[in-house]
Amino acid sequence: MQTQHNPMEKKKSFFPKLMLILSLAVLLGVEGYFGFRLHQLSDQQERIKEDYSNINNITYGLFSVQKWKDNVSRIVHHQVRNLKMTKKQKRVLQQEVEKVILALIDKAEALVNKPKKTISGKIQKFAIKNFVNSDSIRAQVPTFARKIIAEVDDPKNKKELSKMAIGEFNELATEEMKDSVFVAKQAELKRLFAGYKVNNTDDLNSKLRASLSKIRTQTYQYSYGMLACVAVVLAFWWGLRKRRDLHVTLFVMSLLFAFMLLAVGLTASMIEVDARIRSIDFVLLGEHIVFEDQVLFFQSKSIMDVVKVLLGQEGIDSILVGVLI
């Protein structure tokens, strides 16, 4: 009679295990999906951050002649070509110009009156003293000053002055455009613009920041989902704490959940080295030239990537650290 009941008892004892395995397998599949999405988001985030660091690299900003040329051209155009002086400003400027001219006349007169040792020097001094009237020159200083201000205020001269101011930048920019490195950078920029369907750097930065913000939100959601799966497993342990016959099955399934968490943690990008100048501000002719987010260096690595780098080193200490990790 006892041998007839054993198969039934085994069947009854196997059924809870089967239900537990199926339940946890479904939950493990859900956790696996969350982990897979986290891994995808990690790769996507790494690519976007690399593109962001490339587009904001210091060579495209602070060290770019083209950027400086654009900024200087804007300032020169605003400060020189659009310069309009009021009558009061002209009077003040005329007084300053007169002071400069008078100082030059005084210096020239002092040089003339300096004792001469040579015959030619004495002849020059005699000629200047007898034929050049310094007082009459001083009397004409206001007229000279007005002519200088009129020349400066002439629109044609303003245009020529602005051309002279940016002429050197134009030459440097032309040389830069011929450089092979610059050509490669421009090709990279065009590729990024085409890939993200934008036309300028500002739009690209805005799009990349929006994408990173969206990825960050989704990453938190899937991370909380994985933690919720682990919390459910812990709830199973609490609910089945008196069912010792199910503990082995529950332990094996718990290991699978833990290994999945570990795999995602090891392969997702977690370590970032980011060196950048947050903001640098120059003042030129009273106007600001601002460069923001100037990236000097950027690298993103997962723990497994770090281990591979350490194991690839020649030093025994680095290899040991990689093995320990």
C-alpha positions in Angstrom: 0.0 0.0 0.0 2.9 2.3 0.8 4.5 1.8 -2.7 1.3 2.9 -4.3 1.3 6.3 -2.6 5.0 7.1 -3.3 4.5 8.2 -6.9 1.6 10.4 -5.9 3.7 12.0 -3.2 6.6 12.6 -5.6 4.2 14.1 -8.1 2.8 16.4 -5.4 6.3 17.4 -4.2 7.4 18.1 -7.8 4.4 20.3 -8.8 5.3 23.2 -6.4 8.9 23.1 -7.6 7.7 23.2 -11.2 5.3 26.1 -10.5 8.1 27.9 -8.6 10.6 27.4 -11.5 8.0 28.6 -14.1 7.1 31.7 -12.0 10.7 32.6 -11.4 11.6 31.9 -15.0 9.0 34.3 -16.2 10.3 36.9 -13.7 13.9 36.1 -14.9 12.8 36.7 -18.5 11.4 40.1 -17.4 14.6 41.0 -15.6 16.6 39.8 -18.7 14.6 42.1 -20.9 15.2 45.0 -18.5 18.9 44.2 -18.5 19.0 43.9 -22.3 17.4 47.4 -22.6 19.8 48.8 -20.0 22.8 47.5 -22.0 21.3 49.0 -25.2 20.8 52.3 -23.5 24.3 52.2 -22.1 25.8 51.7 -25.6 23.6 54.4 -27.0 24.5 56.8 -24.2 28.2 56.2 -24.7 27.9 56.9 -28.5 26.0 60.1 -27.8 28.5 61.3 -25.2 31.4 60.6 -27.5 29.7 62.6 -30.3 29.0 65.4 -27.8 32.6 65.5 -26.7 33.8 65.5 -30.3 31.5 68.3 -31.4 32.5 70.4 -28.3 36.2 69.5 -28.4 38.5 72.4 -27.7 39.9 72.2 -31.2 36.5 73.2 -32.6 36.2 76.1 -30.1 38.9 77.8 -28.2 41.7 76.5 -30.5 39.8 77.2 -33.7 40.9 80.1 -35.8 37.5 80.1 -37.6 35.7 80.6 -34.3 38.0 83.4 -33.3 37.6 85.0 -36.7 33.8 84.9 -36.5 33.8 86.4 -33.0 36.4 89.1 -33.8 34.5 90.0 -37.1 31.3 90.4 -35.1 32.9 92.6 -32.6 34.9 94.7 -35.1 31.7 95.1 -37.2 29.8 96.3 -34.2 32.5 98.4 -32.6 34.2 99.9 -35.7 31.8 100.0 -38.6 28.8 100.9 -36.4 30.7 103.3 -34.3 28.8 106.6 -33.9 30.3 109.3 -31.8 28.2 112.1 -30.2 29.4 115.7 -30.2 30.4 115.4 -26.5 32.5 112.2 -27.3 34.1 114.0 -30.2 35.1 117.0 -28.0 36.6 114.6 -25.4 38.4 112.6 -28.1 39.7 115.9 -29.7 41.1 117.0 -26.3 42.9 113.6 -26.0 44.3 113.8 -29.5 45.5 117.3 -29.0 47.3 116.2 -25.8 49.1 113.4 -27.8 50.1 115.8 -30.6 51.4 118.4 -28.2 53.4 115.8 -26.4 54.9 114.7 -29.7 55.8 118.4 -30.5 57.4 118.9 -27.1 59.4 115.7 -27.5 60.6 116.7 -31.0 61.5 120.2 -29.7 63.5 118.7 -26.9 65.4 116.5 -29.3 66.2 119.6 -31.5 67.4 121.6 -28.5 69.6 118.8 -27.3 73.3 119.9 -27.6 74.8 118.7 -30.9 78.4 117.5 -31.2 78.7 117.1 -34.9 78.8 119.8 -37.5 75.8 118.3 -39.4 73.8 118.2 -36.2 74.6 121.8 -35.4 73.5 122.9 -38.9 70.2 121.0 -38.6 69.6 122.6 -35.2 70.3 126.1 -36.6 68.0 125.5 -39.6 65.1 124.2 -37.5 65.4 127.0 -35.0 65.4 129.7 -37.8 62.9 128.2 -40.2 60.4 126.2 -38.1 58.1 128.1 -35.8 56.9 125.7 -33.1 54.4 128.1 -31.7 52.6 128.3 -35.1 52.5 124.4 -35.2 51.0 124.4 -31.7 48.4 126.8 -32.8 47.4 124.4 -35.6 47.0 121.4 -33.2 43.2 121.7 -32.8 42.8 121.8 -36.6 45.0 118.6 -36.9 43.0 116.9 -34.1 39.6 117.7 -35.9 41.0 116.3 -39.2 42.1 113.1 -37.5 38.7 112.6 -35.9 37.0 113.3 -39.2 39.1 110.7 -40.9 38.4 108.2 -38.2 34.7 108.9 -38.4 34.6 108.5 -42.2 32.5 105.4 -43.1 35.0 104.4 -45.8 37.9 104.6 -43.3 35.9 102.6 -40.8 35.4 99.9 -43.4 39.1 99.8 -44.2 40.0 99.8 -40.5 37.7 96.8 -39.9 39.3 95.0 -42.9 42.7 95.6 -41.5 41.7 94.4 -38.1 40.5 91.0 -39.3 42.9 90.7 -42.2 45.4 88.6 -40.1 42.6 86.3 -39.0 41.5 85.8 -42.6 45.0 84.8 -43.5 45.2 82.3 -40.6 41.8 81.0 -41.4 42.8 80.4 -45.0 45.9 78.5 -43.9 43.8 76.4 -41.4 41.3 75.5 -44.1 44.1 74.0 -46.2 45.4 71.8 -43.3 44.6 68.1 -43.6 43.6 67.9 -39.9 41.1 70.7 -40.4 39.6 69.0 -43.5 39.2 65.8 -41.5 37.5 67.6 -38.7 35.1 69.3 -41.1 34.2 66.0 -42.6 33.5 64.6 -39.1 31.3 67.6 -38.4 29.3 67.1 -41.6 28.9 63.4 -40.8 27.5 64.3 -37.3 25.2 66.9 -38.8 23.9 64.5 -41.4 23.5 61.7 -38.8 21.4 63.8 -36.4 19.7 65.8 -39.2 20.8 69.2 -38.0 22.5 72.1 -39.7 24.6 73.7 -36.9 26.5 73.0 -33.7 23.9 74.6 -31.4 21.0 72.5 -32.8 23.2 69.4 -32.5 24.1 70.1 -28.9 20.4 70.7 -28.0 19.4 67.4 -29.6 22.2 65.5 -27.9 21.3 66.9 -24.5 17.7 66.1 -25.0 18.6 62.5 -26.0 20.8 62.1 -23.0 18.1 63.3 -20.7 15.6 60.9 -22.2 18.1 58.0 -21.9 18.8 58.9 -18.3 15.1 58.7 -17.5 14.7 55.3 -19.2 17.8 54.0 -17.5 16.4 54.8 -14.1 13.1 53.1 -15.1 14.7 49.8 -16.2 17.1 49.8 -13.2 14.1 50.1 -10.9 12.5 47.3 -12.8 15.4 45.0 -12.3 15.5 45.9 -8.6 11.8 45.2 -8.4 12.4 41.7 -9.8 15.0 41.1 -7.1 12.6 42.4 -4.5 10.0 39.8 -5.7 12.6 37.0 -5.4 13.3 38.2 -1.8 9.5 38.1 -1.2 9.5 34.5 -2.4 12.2 33.7 0.1 10.1 35.2 2.9 6.9 33.5 1.8 8.6 30.1 1.4 11.0 30.3 4.4 9.3 27.2 5.9 9.3 25.2 2.7 12.7 23.6 3.0 12.0 21.3 0.1 11.9 24.4 -2.2 14.9 26.2 -0.9 17.4 24.5 -3.3 15.3 25.4 -6.3 14.8 28.9 -5.0 18.5 29.2 -4.3 19.5 28.2 -7.9 17.0 30.6 -9.4 18.2 33.4 -7.1 21.8 32.8 -8.4 20.5 33.3 -11.9 19.0 36.6 -11.0 22.2 37.6 -9.2 24.3 36.6 -12.2 22.1 38.6 -14.6 22.5 41.7 -12.4 26.2 41.1 -12.3 26.5 40.7 -16.0 24.7 44.0 -16.7 26.7 45.8 -14.1 30.0 44.6 -15.5 29.3 45.3 -19.2 27.4 48.6 -18.9 29.4 51.8 -19.1 29.9 53.1 -15.6 33.2 54.8 -15.5 33.7 58.2 -17.2 36.8 60.4 -17.4 35.7 63.8 -18.5 38.1 66.8 -18.6 36.6 70.0 -19.8 36.6 73.8 -19.4 33.1 74.6 -18.3 33.3 78.2 -19.4 35.9 80.8 -20.4 35.1 84.4 -21.0 37.3 87.0 -22.8 36.5 90.7 -23.1 37.6 92.3 -26.3 36.7 96.0 -27.0 34.1 95.8 -24.2 32.3 92.8 -25.6 32.4 89.2 -24.4 33.8 86.2 -26.2 32.5 83.1 -24.4 33.5 79.5 -25.0 31.5 76.9 -23.1 31.9 73.2 -22.5 35.3 73.0 -24.1 36.1 69.2 -23.9 39.8 68.4 -23.4 39.4 64.6 -23.0 36.6 62.1 -22.7 36.6 58.3 -22.2 33.7 56.0 -21.1 34.5 52.5 -19.9 32.7 49.5 -18.3 34.2 47.5 -15.6 35.0 44.7 -18.1 36.8 47.3 -20.3 38.9 48.4 -17.3 39.8 44.8 -16.6 40.9 44.3 -20.2 43.0 47.4 -20.1 44.7 46.3 -16.9 45.3 42.8 -18.2 46.8 44.2 -21.3 49.5 46.2 -19.4 53.1 45.0 -19.1 53.3 45.8 -15.3 52.7 42.8 -13.0 50.9 45.1 -10.5 48.3 46.2 -13.2 47.7 42.6 -14.2 47.2 41.5 -10.6 44.7 44.4 -10.0 42.8 43.3 -13.2 42.7 39.6 -11.9 41.4 40.8 -8.5 38.7 42.8 -10.1 
